[in-house]
Amino acid sequence: MFAHLRHRAIGDILNCQKQVSVQELQRLLAVSPATIRRDIDLLERAGQLVRTHGGVVHPDFIGGEQSFSRRAQTATAAKAAIATAAAKLVPDNSTVFVDSGTTCLEVGRLLLPRAGLTLFTNSLPLLAEPEPAQARIISIGGELRRVSRALVGGISLGWLKRLHFDLAFIGCSGLFLEEGASTTELTEASLKHECASRAGRAILLADSSKWERPMAVQFAPWTLFKDIVTDHSPNPSERRRLEKFGVHLHHVQP
């Protein structure tokens, strides 16, 4: 079987089963261990699967977390409206951290043409945006987490100890009015918390699907944020809760 046919077959298997062992792939495709290892290496570099101990997993189903490309296709109107409002909060000549989420990417794209801004980010898609860009853009470095296309880990956290931002735009996977913002994974949680802590003004970006849907790892209480930009229309009780924590609500219409 030609390589491209094997790769297509592996993709079809993962679409059906979501995860499969290396031995099972080798048996189904009738190839040698060396061949299946090469195929897995290629598909992992292309972001089409995630290697686990003894097997592979479809990237959309790592810990129940959707892939970046899949998330980028959801709530697009809301994310665009949130990004437009958020970008207007950035004064000229600011130093800004832009988080790795899909909504934060839209903010980053709006900030890139603004001369005088310095943008720090752990977002691989933002770093890969085509020229021209007038803003200065700096990667904080780290290990690539493929499912979210975020740079995370000890290298990133080490750099952050030396940095301070005027503003930080932070995304989340879920939020809860009692506890704050949460995400699905520990390394991203650590980085989000550190960046929000090192900003003069931390701004949470969350479309309406995130409200009252806390995820596994809380990374920041409400007291860490000065603002939230969202298309969700809070009820009076939610508004009072945000006001109690000193969070300024920016409500947008998609």
Backbone hydrogen bonds, N-H to C=O, Kabsch-Sander energy under -0.5 kcal/mol:
donor,donor_aa,acceptor,acceptor_aa,energy
6,R,2,F,-2.1
7,H,3,A,-2.7
8,R,4,H,-1.8
9,A,5,L,-2.2
10,I,6,R,-2.7
11,G,7,H,-2.2
12,D,8,R,-2.3
13,I,9,A,-2.4
14,L,10,I,-2.4
15,N,11,G,-2.1
16,C,12,D,-1.4
17,Q,13,I,-3.2
18,K,14,L,-2.0
19,Q,17,Q,-1.2
20,V,56,V,-2.2
22,V,54,G,-2.3
25,L,21,S,-2.1
26,Q,22,V,-2.6
27,R,23,Q,-2.2
28,L,24,E,-2.8
29,L,25,L,-2.5
30,A,26,Q,-1.1
31,V,26,Q,-1.4
36,I,32,S,-2.2
37,R,33,P,-2.0
38,R,34,A,-2.0
39,D,35,T,-2.4
40,I,36,I,-2.4
41,D,37,R,-2.4
42,L,38,R,-2.3
43,L,39,D,-2.5
44,E,40,I,-2.6
45,R,41,D,-2.2
46,A,42,L,-1.6
47,G,44,E,-1.5
48,Q,43,L,-2.6
49,L,43,L,-0.7
50,V,57,V,-2.6
52,T,55,G,-2.8
54,G,52,T,-0.7
55,G,52,T,-1.3
56,V,20,V,-2.7
57,V,50,V,-2.5
58,H,18,K,-3.1
61,F,58,H,-2.1
62,I,59,P,-0.9
62,I,65,E,-0.7
63,G,61,F,-0.8
64,G,61,F,-0.6
65,E,62,I,-2.6
68,F,147,V,-1.5
71,R,67,S,-2.4
72,A,68,F,-2.3
73,Q,69,S,-0.5
73,Q,70,R,-0.9
74,T,71,R,-1.6
79,K,75,A,-2.4
80,A,76,T,-2.2
81,A,77,A,-2.2
82,I,78,A,-2.6
83,A,79,K,-2.5
84,T,80,A,-2.2
85,A,81,A,-2.1
86,A,82,I,-2.6
87,A,83,A,-2.7
88,K,84,T,-1.0
89,L,86,A,-1.8
90,V,87,A,-1.4
94,S,91,P,-0.8
96,V,94,S,-0.5
96,V,118,T,-3.0
97,F,167,L,-2.4
98,V,120,F,-2.8
99,D,97,F,-0.5
99,D,169,F,-2.0
105,L,101,G,-1.9
106,E,102,T,-1.3
107,V,103,T,-1.6
108,G,104,C,-2.7
109,R,105,L,-2.3
110,L,106,E,-1.3
111,L,107,V,-1.6
112,L,108,G,-2.0
114,R,111,L,-2.0
115,A,113,P,-0.9
116,G,134,Q,-0.5
117,L,114,R,-1.4
118,T,94,S,-2.4
119,L,117,L,-0.5
119,L,136,R,-3.7
120,F,96,V,-3.0
120,F,118,T,-0.5
121,T,138,I,-2.0
122,N,98,V,-0.9
124,L,122,N,-0.7
124,L,149,R,-2.2
127,L,123,S,-2.2
128,A,124,L,-1.7
129,E,126,L,-1.3
134,Q,112,L,-1.4
135,A,112,L,-3.0
136,R,117,L,-2.7
138,I,119,L,-3.3
140,I,121,T,-1.8
143,E,152,V,-3.0
145,R,150,A,-3.3
146,R,144,L,-0.8
148,S,145,R,-0.8
149,R,145,R,-1.5
150,A,145,R,-1.4
151,L,122,N,-2.5
152,V,143,E,-2.7
152,V,150,A,-0.6
157,L,153,G,-2.2
158,G,154,G,-2.4
159,W,155,I,-2.0
160,L,156,S,-2.0
161,K,157,L,-1.1
162,R,159,W,-2.1
163,L,160,L,-1.7
165,F,198,R,-2.6
166,D,95,T,-2.1
167,L,95,T,-1.7
168,A,201,R,-2.0
169,F,97,F,-2.9
170,I,168,A,-0.6
170,I,203,I,-2.7
172,C,205,L,-0.6
173,S,182,S,-2.2
174,G,182,S,-1.7
175,L,210,K,-2.1
176,F,180,G,-2.4
179,E,176,F,-0.8
180,G,176,F,-3.3
181,A,220,A,-2.0
182,S,174,G,-2.8
183,T,217,V,-2.7
189,A,185,E,-2.1
190,S,186,L,-2.4
191,L,187,T,-1.7
192,K,188,E,-2.6
193,H,189,A,-2.4
194,E,190,S,-2.2
195,C,191,L,-2.5
196,A,192,K,-2.4
197,S,193,H,-2.3
198,R,194,E,-1.4
199,A,196,A,-1.1
200,G,165,F,-2.6
201,R,166,D,-0.8
203,I,168,A,-3.3
204,L,202,A,-0.5
204,L,227,D,-2.5
205,L,170,I,-2.7
206,A,204,L,-0.5
206,A,229,V,-2.0
210,K,207,D,-2.1
211,W,208,S,-1.0
213,R,175,L,-1.3
213,R,210,K,-1.3
217,V,183,T,-2.7
218,Q,216,A,-0.6
219,F,181,A,-2.2
220,A,181,A,-1.4
224,L,221,P,-1.8
225,F,222,W,-2.1
226,K,202,A,-2.6
227,D,202,A,-1.4
228,I,248,H,-2.2
229,V,204,L,-2.6
230,T,228,I,-0.5
230,T,250,H,-2.2
239,R,235,N,-2.4
240,R,236,P,-2.3
241,R,237,S,-1.9
242,L,238,E,-2.3
243,E,239,R,-2.5
244,K,240,R,-2.2
245,F,241,R,-1.5
246,G,243,E,-1.1
247,V,242,L,-2.6
248,H,226,K,-2.7
248,H,246,G,-0.5
249,L,247,V,-0.5
250,H,228,I,-2.8
251,H,249,L,-0.6
252,V,230,T,-2.3
